Amino acid sequence: MTCLVCGSSQSEPHFGGNSCRACAAFFRRYFNSKKFIIKCSCKSKTINSHPCRSCRVAKCFAVGMTPQKLCGQRDPNGSSNRRIASPNENVQLALTPYIPPKDTTNITSTISNFSVFEKKRIHMFSSLGLQNVYAITSLTKNDTSLTEDLVTDVFPDLGKLSSNDKRSLINGFVLKLWQIEPALDHVANRVEYRKMEEKDIQNIIFPFFNGSFMKGSELSEDDIWRIFGPHWIYFFEKVIEPIVSLSLDRIELMAVIWILFFDHGIIYLSLKSLLSSIFFLSAYIDISSKSIDLCWNIRKVIHRELKNYLVEKIGDEEAAEMRFMDILEIPMIVERGEQKFLDEFIICELNRIRVHDDFREIVKKQRI
């Protein structure tokens, strides 16, 4: 098995994760070191250098290694009581123009942040008594607030954007996030996804719509299935199942999450319409040129780091490139799913289904 920290051809269990012996020894030394200041020094390295100690330990965290699994000192001089960031702490990342060839810091260092974010969202939605349309959409403002906290912690540069631009990015991302919830649960091993039969889908959508109709406009279960069933079948068969079939690991999923956030329409339109910059710009009509540049630059960083990770993971550049292209299909899948989702929202409005105003406002802006 390939070591996902350094790319070595051999790895085995160490300290809660899998790595080669050299990286395991590095991880132990790192936490027994007396050096008080350990920060990223990648910008001062040459182009062919390996990642710095700070970036290397971030990758150790990403593969599951934890200092709590260390079994005592091997350093005869002991270790200091210096403060070291734990894998559960929030990590701030600044966008830099230089990325060492094997660096994956912007992806791996945000896994812990996203895990905390997911736990907060799960707690928030599970606290609902009813899990119907109106109850779930009533938490839209809370969800966007959690999302804003996440992205501004991880990418402080977003705090410099105007409130309107930031809100447009966050609102667009939340709609994407709601679409891929089953895939998120699957990758995090919370719920193993299995192919959904019609009966399984009906068991989800009947409670979802019941209790959300305006008085006097209630639909029977047969009518609910006739009207909304095709949309939900499409959702599971054409959106969730293709994503789950890729068997993403946590690092690949993290890359997808940030591509979806900073995509804001870029990938789907640019791959379809490379011959015209007009189509590219139309995806950003609701944000400023400054925000467009920021999104574009961060996406390039994430793409570069995802490629680095895949080459190290797979060991073959051609196979890594194929895997990279397969993963980049996900934003296009989600984009198509979002169009279906917006169509379904119109049908909800026509059938007088109660949707919270906060959610309605976001969806209407996305339709425009």
The 8 nearest C-alpha neighbors of each residue, nearest first, counted from 0:
[[1, 9, 10, 8, 2, 11, 7, 18],
 [2, 0, 8, 9, 7, 10, 6, 3],
 [1, 3, 18, 6, 10, 7, 4, 19],
 [4, 2, 6, 312, 5, 1, 311, 18],
 [3, 5, 2, 58, 6, 59, 18, 55],
 [4, 6, 7, 3, 2, 22, 311, 55],
 [7, 5, 311, 2, 3, 1, 4, 8],
 [8, 6, 2, 9, 5, 1, 19, 10],
 [7, 9, 1, 2, 0, 6, 10, 19],
 [10, 8, 1, 0, 7, 19, 2, 11],
 [11, 9, 19, 18, 2, 0, 1, 17],
 [10, 12, 17, 18, 19, 13, 9, 0],
 [13, 11, 17, 16, 18, 15, 14, 10],
 [12, 14, 16, 17, 15, 23, 11, 18],
 [15, 13, 68, 64, 16, 65, 69, 12],
 [14, 16, 64, 63, 13, 65, 68, 12],
 [17, 15, 63, 64, 13, 62, 12, 14],
 [18, 16, 12, 11, 13, 10, 62, 2],
 [19, 17, 10, 2, 11, 22, 23, 13],
 [18, 20, 10, 21, 22, 2, 9, 11],
 [21, 19, 23, 22, 24, 18, 10, 11],
 [20, 22, 24, 23, 19, 25, 18, 26],
 [23, 21, 25, 24, 20, 19, 26, 18],
 [24, 22, 20, 26, 25, 21, 13, 19],
 [23, 25, 21, 27, 22, 26, 20, 28],
 [24, 26, 22, 28, 23, 27, 29, 21],
 [27, 25, 23, 29, 24, 28, 22, 30],
 [28, 26, 24, 29, 25, 30, 31, 23],
 [29, 27, 31, 25, 30, 26, 32, 24],
 [28, 30, 26, 32, 27, 31, 25, 56],
 [29, 31, 28, 27, 32, 26, 66, 78],
 [30, 32, 78, 28, 29, 27, 33, 74],
 [33, 31, 29, 34, 30, 28, 78, 79],
 [34, 32, 79, 78, 35, 31, 81, 80],
 [35, 33, 32, 36, 37, 81, 79, 29],
 [34, 36, 81, 33, 37, 82, 32, 79],
 [37, 35, 34, 38, 81, 33, 83, 82],
 [36, 38, 53, 35, 34, 39, 52, 83],
 [39, 37, 53, 40, 36, 52, 51, 54],
 [38, 40, 53, 41, 51, 54, 37, 52],
 [39, 41, 42, 43, 51, 38, 44, 53],
 [42, 40, 44, 43, 51, 39, 50, 99],
 [41, 43, 40, 44, 97, 98, 99, 39],
 [44, 42, 41, 40, 45, 39, 46, 97],
 [45, 43, 41, 42, 48, 46, 40, 99],
 [44, 46, 48, 47, 43, 99, 42, 41],
 [45, 47, 48, 99, 44, 100, 98, 49],
 [48, 46, 45, 49, 100, 99, 44, 101],
 [49, 47, 45, 46, 44, 50, 99, 100],
 [48, 50, 51, 101, 47, 99, 100, 102],
 [51, 49, 102, 54, 55, 41, 48, 99],
 [50, 52, 54, 53, 41, 40, 55, 39],
 [53, 51, 55, 54, 56, 50, 39, 37],
 [52, 54, 39, 56, 51, 55, 38, 57],
 [55, 53, 57, 51, 52, 56, 50, 104],
 [54, 56, 52, 58, 57, 53, 50, 51],
 [55, 57, 59, 58, 53, 54, 52, 60],
 [58, 56, 54, 60, 55, 59, 108, 61],
 [57, 59, 61, 55, 56, 60, 4, 107],
 [60, 58, 56, 57, 61, 62, 64, 4],
 [61, 59, 64, 57, 63, 58, 62, 86],
 [60, 62, 58, 107, 59, 63, 57, 110],
 [63, 61, 59, 16, 60, 64, 58, 17],
 [64, 62, 16, 60, 61, 15, 65, 59],
 [65, 63, 16, 15, 60, 14, 59, 62],
 [64, 66, 67, 68, 14, 15, 60, 63],
 [67, 65, 68, 69, 64, 14, 30, 27],
 [66, 68, 65, 69, 14, 70, 64, 15],
 [69, 67, 14, 66, 65, 70, 15, 64],
 [70, 68, 66, 67, 71, 14, 27, 65],
 [71, 69, 68, 72, 67, 14, 66, 73],
 [70, 72, 69, 73, 68, 74, 27, 31],
 [73, 71, 74, 77, 70, 31, 75, 78],
 [72, 74, 75, 71, 77, 31, 27, 28],
 [73, 75, 76, 77, 72, 31, 78, 28],
 [76, 74, 77, 73, 72, 78, 31, 71],
 [75, 77, 74, 78, 73, 72, 31, 33],
 [78, 76, 74, 75, 72, 79, 31, 73],
 [79, 77, 31, 33, 32, 76, 80, 74],
 [78, 80, 33, 81, 77, 32, 31, 34],
 [81, 79, 82, 78, 33, 83, 35, 31],
 [80, 82, 79, 35, 83, 33, 34, 78],
 [81, 83, 80, 84, 35, 79, 85, 36],
 [84, 82, 85, 81, 30, 37, 35, 80],
 [83, 85, 88, 86, 82, 87, 90, 89],
 [84, 86, 87, 88, 83, 66, 65, 60],
 [87, 85, 88, 60, 111, 84, 65, 57],
 [88, 86, 111, 85, 89, 112, 115, 84],
 [89, 87, 85, 86, 90, 84, 111, 112],
 [88, 90, 112, 87, 91, 152, 111, 153],
 [91, 89, 153, 88, 108, 92, 109, 112],
 [90, 92, 153, 152, 154, 89, 93, 155],
 [93, 91, 154, 153, 90, 94, 105, 155],
 [92, 94, 154, 95, 155, 91, 156, 153],
 [93, 95, 92, 96, 297, 156, 154, 300],
 [94, 96, 97, 93, 98, 42, 300, 92],
 [95, 97, 98, 94, 300, 296, 42, 297],
 [98, 96, 95, 42, 99, 41, 94, 46],
 [97, 99, 100, 102, 96, 95, 41, 42],
 [100, 98, 102, 101, 46, 50, 41, 97],
 [99, 101, 102, 98, 47, 307, 46, 49],
 [102, 100, 307, 99, 103, 49, 50, 308],
 [101, 103, 99, 100, 50, 104, 304, 98],
 [104, 102, 304, 106, 105, 107, 308, 101],
 [103, 105, 107, 106, 108, 102, 54, 57],
 [104, 106, 103, 108, 107, 109, 92, 301],
 [107, 105, 104, 103, 109, 108, 254, 253],
 [108, 106, 104, 61, 109, 110, 58, 105],
 [107, 109, 104, 57, 110, 106, 105, 90],
 [108, 110, 112, 107, 111, 106, 113, 105],
 [109, 111, 113, 112, 107, 108, 114, 253],
 [110, 112, 114, 87, 113, 109, 86, 115],
 [113, 111, 109, 115, 89, 110, 114, 116],
 [112, 114, 116, 110, 115, 111, 117, 109],
 [115, 113, 111, 117, 116, 112, 110, 118],
 [114, 116, 118, 112, 113, 117, 111, 119],
 [117, 115, 113, 119, 114, 118, 112, 120],
 [118, 116, 120, 114, 119, 115, 113, 121],
 [119, 117, 121, 115, 120, 116, 122, 114],
 [118, 120, 122, 116, 117, 121, 123, 115],
 [121, 119, 123, 117, 122, 118, 124, 116],
 [122, 120, 118, 124, 123, 119, 125, 117],
 [121, 123, 119, 125, 120, 124, 126, 118],
 [122, 124, 120, 121, 126, 125, 119, 127],
 [123, 125, 126, 121, 122, 127, 120, 135],
 [126, 124, 122, 127, 123, 121, 128, 120],
 [125, 127, 124, 123, 122, 128, 121, 129],
 [128, 126, 125, 129, 124, 130, 134, 123],
 [127, 129, 126, 130, 125, 134, 124, 131],
 [130, 128, 127, 131, 134, 135, 206, 207],
 [129, 131, 134, 135, 207, 127, 128, 132],
 [130, 132, 207, 134, 129, 133, 208, 135],
 [133, 131, 135, 134, 207, 208, 211, 136],
 [132, 134, 354, 136, 135, 353, 131, 355],
 [135, 133, 137, 131, 136, 132, 130, 129],
 [136, 134, 137, 132, 133, 138, 131, 130],
 [135, 137, 138, 133, 139, 355, 134, 358],
 [136, 138, 355, 134, 135, 139, 133, 357],
 [139, 137, 136, 141, 140, 135, 142, 134],
 [140, 138, 142, 136, 141, 137, 358, 357],
 [139, 141, 143, 142, 138, 144, 357, 137],
 [142, 140, 144, 138, 139, 143, 145, 123],
 [141, 143, 139, 145, 144, 140, 138, 146],
 [142, 144, 146, 140, 145, 141, 147, 139],
 [143, 145, 141, 147, 142, 146, 140, 148],
 [146, 144, 148, 142, 147, 143, 141, 149],
 [147, 145, 143, 149, 144, 148, 142, 150],
 [146, 148, 144, 150, 149, 145, 151, 143],
 [149, 147, 145, 146, 151, 150, 152, 144],
 [150, 148, 146, 152, 147, 151, 153, 145],
 [149, 151, 153, 147, 152, 154, 148, 146],
 [152, 150, 155, 154, 153, 148, 149, 157],
 [153, 151, 149, 150, 91, 154, 155, 148],
 [152, 154, 91, 150, 92, 151, 90, 155],
 [153, 155, 151, 156, 92, 150, 152, 157],
 [156, 154, 151, 157, 158, 152, 153, 93],
 [157, 155, 158, 154, 159, 93, 151, 94],
 [158, 156, 159, 155, 160, 151, 154, 165],
 [157, 159, 156, 160, 155, 151, 165, 161],
 [158, 160, 157, 156, 161, 155, 162, 165],
 [161, 159, 157, 158, 165, 164, 162, 290],
 [160, 162, 164, 163, 165, 159, 158, 166],
 [161, 163, 165, 164, 166, 160, 158, 167],
 [164, 162, 166, 161, 165, 167, 286, 160],
 [165, 163, 286, 167, 161, 166, 162, 168],
 [164, 166, 162, 168, 167, 163, 160, 169],
 [165, 167, 163, 169, 164, 168, 170, 162],
 [168, 166, 164, 170, 165, 169, 171, 163],
 [167, 169, 165, 171, 166, 170, 172, 164],
 [168, 170, 172, 166, 171, 167, 173, 165],
 [171, 169, 173, 167, 172, 168, 166, 361],
 [172, 170, 168, 169, 174, 173, 167, 175],
 [171, 173, 169, 175, 260, 170, 174, 176],
 [172, 174, 176, 170, 175, 171, 169, 177],
 [175, 173, 177, 172, 176, 171, 178, 170],
 [176, 174, 172, 178, 173, 177, 333, 171],
 [175, 177, 173, 178, 174, 179, 172, 180],
 [178, 176, 174, 175, 180, 179, 173, 172],
 [177, 179, 175, 176, 180, 174, 333, 337],
 [178, 180, 182, 176, 181, 177, 183, 239],
 [179, 181, 183, 182, 177, 178, 184, 176],
 [182, 180, 184, 183, 179, 185, 239, 192],
 [181, 183, 185, 179, 180, 184, 243, 239],
 [184, 182, 180, 186, 185, 181, 187, 179],
 [185, 183, 189, 181, 187, 190, 182, 186],
 [184, 186, 191, 182, 188, 190, 183, 187],
 [185, 187, 183, 188, 184, 182, 248, 247],
 [186, 188, 184, 185, 189, 183, 249, 190],
 [189, 187, 185, 186, 190, 184, 191, 183],
 [190, 188, 184, 187, 185, 191, 186, 183],
 [191, 189, 185, 184, 188, 192, 181, 187],
 [192, 190, 185, 188, 193, 189, 184, 186],
 [191, 193, 185, 190, 194, 181, 182, 243],
 [194, 192, 195, 191, 240, 243, 190, 196],
 [193, 195, 196, 192, 240, 235, 236, 199],
 [196, 194, 199, 193, 200, 197, 235, 198],
 [195, 197, 199, 198, 200, 194, 232, 201],
 [198, 196, 200, 199, 201, 195, 232, 228],
 [197, 199, 201, 200, 196, 202, 195, 203],
 [200, 198, 202, 196, 197, 201, 195, 203],
 [201, 199, 197, 203, 202, 198, 204, 195],
 [200, 202, 198, 204, 203, 199, 205, 197],
 [203, 201, 199, 200, 204, 205, 198, 206],
 [204, 202, 200, 201, 205, 206, 207, 199],
 [203, 205, 207, 201, 206, 202, 208, 200],
 [204, 206, 207, 208, 201, 203, 209, 202],
 [207, 205, 209, 208, 204, 203, 131, 202],
 [206, 208, 131, 204, 205, 132, 209, 130],
 [209, 207, 205, 206, 211, 131, 132, 204],
 [210, 208, 206, 211, 207, 205, 131, 212],
 [209, 211, 212, 208, 131, 206, 207, 217],
 [210, 212, 353, 209, 352, 208, 133, 132],
 [213, 211, 352, 217, 353, 210, 216, 351],
 [212, 214, 216, 351, 352, 215, 353, 211],
 [215, 213, 216, 212, 217, 351, 211, 210],
 [214, 216, 217, 213, 212, 218, 351, 350],
 [217, 215, 213, 214, 212, 218, 351, 350],
 [216, 218, 212, 215, 214, 219, 213, 209],
 [219, 217, 222, 223, 216, 220, 212, 221],
 [218, 220, 222, 221, 223, 217, 224, 209],
 [219, 221, 223, 222, 224, 205, 218, 225],
 [222, 220, 224, 219, 223, 225, 218, 226],
 [221, 223, 225, 219, 224, 220, 218, 226],
 [224, 222, 220, 226, 221, 225, 227, 219],
 [223, 225, 228, 221, 222, 227, 226, 220],
 [224, 226, 222, 223, 228, 227, 221, 229],
 [227, 225, 223, 224, 228, 222, 229, 230],
 [226, 228, 224, 230, 229, 223, 225, 231],
 [227, 229, 224, 231, 230, 225, 226, 232],
 [230, 228, 232, 231, 227, 233, 226, 225],
 [231, 229, 233, 227, 228, 232, 234, 339],
 [232, 230, 234, 228, 233, 229, 235, 227],
 [231, 233, 229, 234, 235, 230, 236, 228],
 [232, 234, 230, 236, 231, 237, 235, 229],
 [235, 233, 231, 238, 232, 237, 236, 230],
 [234, 236, 239, 232, 233, 238, 237, 240],
 [237, 235, 233, 240, 234, 232, 238, 239],
 [238, 236, 233, 234, 235, 239, 241, 240],
 [239, 237, 234, 235, 332, 240, 241, 236],
 [238, 240, 235, 242, 241, 243, 182, 237],
 [239, 241, 243, 236, 242, 238, 244, 235],
 [242, 240, 244, 243, 239, 238, 237, 245],
 [243, 241, 239, 240, 244, 245, 329, 238],
 [242, 244, 240, 245, 241, 246, 182, 239],
 [245, 243, 241, 246, 242, 240, 247, 239],
 [244, 246, 243, 247, 242, 241, 326, 325],
 [247, 245, 244, 243, 248, 186, 242, 185],
 [248, 246, 245, 251, 252, 186, 249, 243],
 [247, 249, 251, 250, 252, 246, 186, 253],
 [250, 248, 252, 251, 253, 247, 186, 187],
 [249, 251, 253, 252, 248, 107, 254, 106],
 [252, 250, 254, 248, 253, 249, 247, 255],
 [253, 251, 255, 249, 254, 250, 247, 248],
 [254, 252, 250, 256, 255, 251, 106, 249],
 [253, 255, 251, 252, 257, 256, 106, 258],
 [256, 254, 252, 258, 253, 257, 259, 251],
 [257, 255, 253, 259, 254, 258, 252, 260],
 [258, 256, 260, 259, 254, 255, 261, 253],
 [259, 257, 255, 261, 260, 262, 256, 298],
 [260, 258, 262, 256, 257, 261, 255, 330],
 [259, 261, 257, 172, 258, 262, 256, 263],
 [260, 262, 294, 258, 263, 259, 257, 298],
 [261, 263, 265, 259, 264, 258, 260, 266],
 [264, 262, 261, 265, 260, 168, 171, 282],
 [263, 265, 282, 262, 266, 267, 268, 283],
 [266, 264, 262, 268, 269, 267, 263, 282],
 [267, 265, 269, 268, 264, 270, 262, 330],
 [266, 268, 331, 270, 269, 265, 264, 271],
 [269, 267, 271, 266, 265, 270, 272, 279],
 [268, 270, 272, 273, 266, 271, 265, 267],
 [271, 269, 268, 272, 267, 273, 266, 265],
 [272, 270, 268, 269, 273, 267, 266, 274],
 [271, 273, 269, 274, 270, 268, 275, 278],
 [274, 272, 269, 275, 270, 271, 276, 268],
 [275, 273, 272, 276, 269, 271, 278, 277],
 [274, 276, 277, 273, 272, 278, 279, 269],
 [275, 277, 279, 278, 280, 274, 273, 272],
 [278, 276, 280, 275, 279, 281, 272, 282],
 [279, 277, 281, 276, 280, 275, 272, 268],
 [280, 278, 276, 277, 281, 282, 269, 268],
 [279, 281, 277, 282, 283, 278, 276, 284],
 [282, 280, 278, 284, 283, 279, 277, 276],
 [281, 283, 264, 280, 279, 284, 265, 278],
 [284, 282, 281, 280, 285, 286, 291, 263],
 [283, 285, 281, 286, 282, 280, 287, 288],
 [284, 286, 283, 287, 167, 164, 282, 163],
 [287, 285, 164, 283, 284, 290, 288, 291],
 [286, 288, 290, 289, 291, 164, 285, 283],
 [287, 289, 291, 290, 292, 286, 283, 293],
 [290, 288, 292, 287, 291, 293, 160, 286],
 [289, 291, 293, 287, 292, 288, 294, 286],
 [292, 290, 288, 294, 289, 293, 295, 287],
 [293, 291, 295, 289, 290, 294, 296, 288],
 [292, 294, 290, 296, 295, 291, 297, 289],
 [295, 293, 261, 291, 297, 292, 296, 298],
 [294, 296, 292, 298, 293, 297, 291, 299],
 [297, 295, 299, 293, 298, 294, 292, 300],
 [296, 298, 300, 299, 294, 295, 293, 301],
 [299, 297, 301, 295, 300, 296, 258, 302],
 [298, 300, 302, 296, 297, 301, 303, 295],
 [299, 301, 297, 303, 298, 302, 304, 296],
 [300, 302, 298, 304, 303, 299, 305, 297],
 [303, 301, 299, 305, 300, 304, 298, 306],
 [304, 302, 300, 306, 301, 305, 299, 307],
 [303, 305, 103, 307, 301, 306, 302, 308],
 [304, 306, 308, 302, 307, 303, 301, 309],
 [305, 307, 309, 303, 304, 308, 310, 302],
 [308, 306, 304, 101, 310, 305, 309, 303],
 [307, 309, 305, 311, 306, 310, 312, 304],
 [310, 308, 312, 306, 319, 311, 307, 313],
 [309, 311, 314, 319, 307, 313, 308, 312],
 [312, 310, 6, 308, 314, 309, 313, 3],
 [311, 313, 309, 310, 3, 314, 308, 1],
 [314, 312, 310, 315, 311, 309, 319, 318],
 [313, 315, 310, 311, 312, 316, 319, 6],
 [314, 316, 318, 313, 317, 319, 310, 311],
 [317, 315, 319, 318, 310, 320, 314, 313],
 [316, 318, 320, 319, 315, 321, 310, 322],
 [319, 317, 321, 320, 315, 316, 322, 313],
 [318, 320, 316, 322, 309, 310, 317, 321],
 [319, 321, 323, 317, 318, 322, 316, 324],
 [322, 320, 318, 324, 323, 319, 325, 317],
 [321, 323, 325, 319, 320, 324, 318, 326],
 [322, 324, 320, 326, 321, 325, 319, 327],
 [323, 325, 327, 321, 326, 322, 320, 328],
 [326, 324, 322, 328, 327, 323, 321, 329],
 [327, 325, 323, 328, 324, 329, 322, 255],
 [328, 326, 324, 329, 325, 330, 323, 331],
 [327, 329, 326, 325, 331, 330, 332, 324],
 [328, 330, 332, 327, 331, 326, 333, 242],
 [331, 329, 333, 332, 328, 334, 259, 327],
 [330, 332, 334, 267, 328, 329, 333, 335],
 [333, 331, 329, 335, 330, 334, 238, 336],
 [332, 334, 336, 330, 331, 335, 337, 329],
 [335, 333, 331, 337, 336, 332, 330, 338],
 [336, 334, 338, 332, 337, 333, 331, 339],
 [337, 335, 333, 339, 334, 338, 340, 332],
 [336, 338, 340, 334, 339, 335, 333, 341],
 [337, 339, 341, 335, 340, 336, 342, 334],
 [340, 338, 342, 336, 337, 341, 343, 335],
 [339, 341, 337, 343, 338, 342, 336, 344],
 [340, 342, 344, 338, 343, 339, 337, 345],
 [343, 341, 339, 345, 340, 344, 338, 346],
 [342, 344, 346, 340, 341, 345, 339, 347],
 [343, 345, 347, 341, 346, 342, 340, 348],
 [346, 344, 348, 342, 347, 343, 349, 341],
 [347, 345, 343, 349, 344, 348, 350, 342],
 [348, 346, 344, 350, 352, 345, 349, 351],
 [347, 349, 345, 351, 346, 350, 352, 344],
 [350, 348, 346, 347, 351, 345, 352, 344],
 [349, 351, 347, 348, 352, 346, 216, 212],
 [352, 350, 348, 349, 213, 212, 347, 353],
 [351, 353, 212, 347, 211, 350, 348, 213],
 [352, 354, 211, 133, 212, 213, 351, 355],
 [355, 353, 133, 352, 136, 356, 132, 359],
 [354, 356, 137, 136, 358, 357, 133, 359],
 [355, 357, 359, 358, 360, 354, 137, 136],
 [358, 356, 360, 359, 355, 139, 140, 361],
 [357, 359, 361, 360, 356, 355, 136, 139],
 [358, 360, 356, 362, 361, 357, 363, 355],
 [361, 359, 363, 357, 358, 362, 356, 364],
 [362, 360, 358, 364, 359, 363, 170, 365],
 [363, 361, 365, 359, 364, 360, 366, 358],
 [362, 364, 366, 360, 365, 361, 359, 367],
 [365, 363, 367, 361, 366, 362, 360, 359],
 [364, 366, 362, 363, 367, 361, 171, 341],
 [365, 367, 363, 364, 362, 341, 338, 361],
 [366, 364, 365, 363, 362, 285, 284, 361]]
